[in-house]
Amino acid sequence: MTSDSTLASCASVANQNAAARVDLTPLTTFRTLASAQQLLVLKHHRDLLALPSQLANKVFIVLGSGSNVLFVDDFAGVVVRNALTGMTIVTETAEYADIRLAAGEIWHDSVKKLSQSGFYGLENLALIPGTVGAAPVQNIGAYGVEIADFIQSVEVFDLATAQFVEFSAADCQFAYRHSVFKRHAYRQRYIITAVVLRLHKQFAPVLSYHGLLAAGEPQTPADLLAQVIALRQQKLPDPAVLPNAGSFFKNPAVTHEVLANIQQNYVDVPYFTINATQAKIPAAWLLEQAGFKGHARANGAGVHENHALILVNRGNAHGREIYALACDMMKAVKQQFGIDIVPEVRLVGVTE
């Protein structure tokens, strides 16, 4: 979704299905009030083979743990919950191992288990909520590492042919918080069933993010894992305690000319150089300057007091109310800085 279409869609959101039957509240980490017509749970190979007929001519969405999605309204379709599990070593050498993780495995649990088993590289991605199947969709990343750095292939089930297909890393077209699986046509045709990751057997930590060194340079994988977990816990609220979907917006890329203009009024603006023509400004900083850090509304929608990038549900907020807040935040940043920020969270019920 482009920034223009995002802001345009803020104007109105229609109620899609007042007669929906399945409660979606416990299926997302936002825990907003929403419902759907039907819920299907994938646990076995045979469940996948039944899907083409079950989903024929129906609108559907695939969920893992629902940690990166906001239902703006009731969903007039089928929710498919991917609960496929399994972890196997495909190939192993003295230097690396290719490991297949089923899409329904919990990401953080997988990171811990692999690191403790002597397969390294994912430690910086610890405590990111969600399942393995969701990880390649938005190319999850943190503290200088992205999952694209490790993916050998992504296995999918093709609803059009009822066949299993393998996407290479190149096929996935990974970019910042993006992959080919974000395209609507791919979402409606392919269901991710597993991911194959190549992990190192020698510990070679990525420590480019300065915060990882605050407690001293990690000497072991367990040290790094603990420091990443501690860092995330300091900054980000636990969705089980305070419902949220993590970082709601992407960090915008701007030209160096735009950055220079901002620096005239904000000399301390933080930024990360991308290349000779572009830099990235933290969306959290932009939102803080716009006054949204700790923002609260009577309906329960709000912004976390420690991190302006985290929208939260402090009560029984509806998805429409969270979305209305997000729209106000995007408009405020646009007005104050002339910069478009766009959601990282998938918005269901908004034109994609």
C-alpha positions in Angstrom: 0.0 0.0 0.0 1.5 3.3 -1.0 1.5 6.3 1.4 -1.0 8.2 -0.7 -3.5 5.3 -0.7 -2.9 4.8 3.0 -3.9 8.4 3.8 -6.7 8.3 1.3 -8.1 5.2 3.0 -8.2 7.0 6.3 -11.3 8.9 5.1 -13.8 6.1 5.6 -13.8 2.4 6.6 -17.1 0.5 5.9 -18.4 -2.2 8.2 -17.8 -5.3 6.1 -19.8 -8.1 7.9 -22.1 -7.3 10.8 -23.2 -11.0 10.9 -19.8 -12.6 11.3 -19.6 -15.7 13.5 -16.1 -16.3 14.7 -14.5 -14.2 17.4 -11.1 -13.0 16.3 -10.2 -11.1 19.5 -7.9 -13.8 20.9 -6.3 -14.5 17.5 -4.3 -11.2 17.3 -1.9 -9.6 19.7 -3.9 -6.3 19.4 -6.9 -8.1 20.8 -9.3 -5.7 19.1 -12.9 -6.5 18.7 -13.5 -8.3 15.4 -15.0 -11.4 13.9 -15.0 -13.5 10.7 -17.3 -15.8 8.9 -15.2 -19.0 9.4 -12.0 -20.3 10.9 -9.9 -23.1 9.5 -6.8 -24.4 11.3 -3.9 -26.0 9.5 -2.2 -28.7 11.5 -1.4 -31.5 8.9 -0.5 -32.1 5.3 -4.0 -33.2 4.6 -5.4 -29.9 5.8 -3.5 -28.1 3.0 -4.8 -30.5 0.4 -8.4 -29.7 1.4 -7.9 -25.9 1.1 -8.5 -25.3 -2.6 -12.1 -26.5 -2.4 -12.7 -25.0 1.0 -11.5 -21.5 -0.1 -12.9 -21.6 -3.7 -14.5 -18.2 -4.5 -14.0 -17.0 -0.9 -12.1 -14.1 0.6 -9.5 -15.4 3.1 -6.5 -14.3 5.2 -3.8 -16.5 6.7 -2.8 -15.9 10.3 0.0 -17.3 12.4 0.0 -15.7 15.9 -1.6 -12.5 14.6 1.2 -10.4 15.8 1.5 -8.1 12.8 -2.1 -7.5 11.8 -5.0 -5.1 12.6 -8.5 -6.0 11.7 -10.0 -2.6 11.1 -13.4 -4.1 11.0 -15.2 -7.5 10.9 -13.8 -9.8 8.2 -16.2 -11.0 5.6 -14.4 -14.2 4.8 -12.4 -17.1 6.1 -9.5 -16.9 8.5 -6.9 -19.7 8.0 -4.7 -20.2 11.0 -1.3 -21.8 10.2 -0.4 -24.2 13.0 2.0 -26.5 11.1 4.9 -27.6 13.3 8.2 -29.3 12.9 12.0 -28.7 12.8 14.4 -30.8 10.7 18.1 -30.6 9.6 18.1 -30.8 5.8 21.9 -30.5 5.2 24.8 -30.2 7.6 28.5 -29.6 7.1 31.3 -28.6 9.4 30.6 -24.9 8.7 26.8 -24.7 8.5 23.4 -26.4 8.7 20.3 -25.9 6.5 17.4 -26.3 8.8 13.7 -26.6 7.8 11.2 -24.9 10.1 7.5 -25.4 9.7 5.5 -22.2 9.3 3.5 -22.6 12.5 6.5 -22.8 14.8 6.8 -19.9 17.2 9.7 -17.7 16.0 11.3 -16.8 19.4 11.1 -20.4 20.6 12.8 -21.5 17.4 15.6 -18.9 17.7 16.3 -20.1 21.3 16.3 -23.8 20.4 18.5 -23.4 17.4 21.1 -21.2 19.2 21.2 -23.6 22.2 21.7 -26.5 19.7 24.8 -24.9 18.2 23.2 -23.3 15.1 24.0 -19.5 15.2 23.0 -16.3 13.5 19.4 -15.6 14.6 20.2 -14.3 18.1 19.6 -10.6 17.1 16.1 -11.6 16.0 15.1 -13.1 19.4 11.8 -12.1 21.0 10.3 -10.9 17.8 6.7 -12.0 18.1 5.0 -14.2 15.5 5.5 -17.5 13.8 8.1 -18.7 11.3 5.7 -18.5 8.4 5.2 -14.8 9.0 8.9 -14.0 9.2 9.8 -14.0 5.5 6.6 -12.1 4.5 7.9 -8.8 5.9 11.5 -9.8 6.1 11.7 -9.4 9.9 14.8 -7.6 11.1 16.4 -6.2 14.3 19.7 -4.9 15.5 21.5 -5.2 12.1 20.2 -8.5 11.1 17.3 -9.6 8.7 15.9 -13.0 8.1 16.8 -12.6 4.4 20.4 -13.0 5.5 19.7 -16.7 6.2 16.9 -17.9 4.0 17.8 -20.5 1.5 14.2 -21.2 0.4 10.6 -20.7 1.3 8.2 -23.6 0.8 4.6 -22.8 -0.1 1.4 -24.5 -1.0 -0.1 -23.3 -4.3 -3.9 -23.1 -4.0 -4.2 -22.8 -7.8 -2.5 -26.1 -8.6 -2.8 -27.9 -5.2 1.0 -28.4 -5.4 3.9 -27.6 -3.1 6.3 -25.1 -4.6 9.8 -23.8 -3.5 10.8 -20.2 -3.7 14.5 -19.4 -3.7 15.7 -16.4 -1.7 16.0 -14.5 -5.0 12.4 -15.4 -5.9 11.3 -13.8 -2.6 12.6 -10.4 -3.7 13.4 -9.3 -0.1 13.7 -5.7 0.8 13.3 -3.6 3.9 10.2 -5.1 5.7 9.1 -6.5 2.3 8.9 -9.6 0.2 7.0 -10.8 -2.8 4.5 -12.5 -0.4 3.1 -9.1 0.6 1.6 -8.7 -2.9 -2.1 -9.4 -2.9 -1.9 -11.9 -5.8 0.7 -13.9 -3.9 -1.3 -13.8 -0.6 -4.3 -15.2 -2.4 -2.5 -18.0 -4.1 0.4 -19.2 -1.9 0.4 -20.3 1.7 3.8 -20.5 3.3 4.3 -24.0 4.8 8.0 -23.9 5.8 11.3 -21.9 5.7 14.8 -23.3 5.2 17.5 -21.3 6.9 21.3 -21.7 6.6 22.8 -21.1 10.0 26.5 -21.0 11.1 28.2 -23.5 13.4 30.8 -20.9 14.4 29.5 -18.0 16.6 30.1 -14.7 14.7 28.0 -12.1 16.4 26.7 -9.0 14.6 27.2 -6.1 16.9 26.7 -3.1 14.7 23.8 -1.8 16.8 25.5 0.2 19.6 22.9 -0.8 22.2 24.0 -4.4 22.2 27.3 -3.4 23.7 25.8 -1.5 26.6 26.2 -4.5 28.9 29.6 -5.4 27.4 30.5 -7.4 24.3 28.8 -10.8 24.4 31.3 -13.6 24.6 28.9 -16.5 23.9 25.7 -17.0 21.9 23.8 -17.2 25.2 25.2 -13.8 26.2 24.0 -12.2 23.0 20.6 -13.9 23.2 20.2 -12.6 26.7 21.2 -9.1 25.8 18.9 -8.9 22.8 16.0 -10.2 25.0 16.8 -7.7 27.7 17.0 -4.8 25.2 13.7 -5.6 23.6 12.0 -6.0 27.0 13.2 -2.6 28.0 11.8 -0.9 24.9 8.8 -2.9 23.9 5.7 -3.9 25.9 4.7 -7.5 26.2 1.6 -8.0 24.0 0.3 -10.5 26.6 0.2 -7.7 29.1 -0.6 -4.7 26.9 -2.1 -5.6 23.5 0.0 -4.3 20.6 1.5 -5.4 17.3 5.1 -4.1 17.8 6.3 -1.4 15.6 3.3 0.0 13.7 5.1 2.1 11.1 8.2 1.6 8.9 11.1 4.0 9.2 10.9 6.3 6.2 13.7 6.8 3.7 14.3 10.4 2.7 16.7 12.2 0.4 19.8 13.9 1.9 18.2 17.2 0.8 15.1 16.5 2.8 17.2 15.5 5.8 19.3 18.7 5.5 16.1 20.7 5.5 14.9 19.0 8.7 18.3 19.5 10.3 17.8 23.3 10.0 15.1 23.1 12.7 16.1 19.9 14.4 19.9 19.7 14.6 19.7 16.4 16.7 17.5 14.5 14.3 18.8 10.8 14.3 19.3 9.1 10.9 21.0 6.2 9.3 22.7 6.6 5.9 21.4 4.2 3.3 23.5 5.3 0.3 24.8 8.4 -1.4 21.3 9.8 -2.0 19.1 8.5 0.9 19.0 8.3 4.6 16.5 6.7 7.0 14.9 8.7 9.9 13.4 6.7 12.8 9.6 7.0 12.6 9.5 6.9 16.4 11.5 10.2 16.5 9.1 11.8 14.0 6.1 10.8 16.1 7.7 12.0 19.3 8.3 15.4 17.8 4.6 15.4 16.7 3.6 14.8 20.3 2.3 11.2 20.2 4.5 9.5 22.7 2.2 8.4 25.5 -0.9 9.6 23.7 -4.1 8.1 25.1 -7.8 8.2 23.9 -10.9 7.5 25.9 -11.8 4.5 23.7 -8.6 2.6 24.7 -6.5 3.3 21.6 -3.2 4.8 22.5 0.6 5.1 22.1 3.0 3.5 24.5 4.6 5.9 26.9 8.1 4.6 26.2 8.0 4.2 22.5 6.1 6.4 20.0 6.1 3.6 17.4 4.0 1.2 19.4 0.2 1.6 19.2 -1.6 -0.1 22.1 -5.0 -1.2 23.1 -5.5 -0.2 26.7 -9.1 -1.4 26.9 -11.6 -2.8 24.5 -10.7 -0.6 21.5 -12.1 -1.5 18.2 -9.8 -1.8 15.2 -11.5 1.2 13.6 -10.3 3.3 16.7 -6.7 2.0 16.5 -6.8 2.8 12.8 -8.2 6.3 13.3 -5.3 7.0 15.7 -2.8 5.7 13.1 -4.3 7.9 10.5 -4.0 11.0 12.7 -0.3 10.1 13.4 0.4 9.8 9.6 -1.3 13.1 8.9 0.6 14.9 11.7 4.0 13.7 10.5 3.1 14.7 6.9 2.0 18.1 8.0 5.0 18.8 10.3 7.8 17.3 8.3 6.4 16.7 4.8 7.3 13.0 5.2 5.1 10.0 4.6 5.2 7.2 7.1 3.4 4.0 6.2 2.2 1.1 8.3 4.4 -2.0 8.9 1.4 -3.7 10.4 -1.0 -5.3 7.9 -4.3 -3.5 7.9 -7.2 -5.9 7.1 -10.3 -4.0 6.0 -8.4 -1.2 4.2 -7.8 -1.3 0.4 -4.5 -2.9 -0.3 
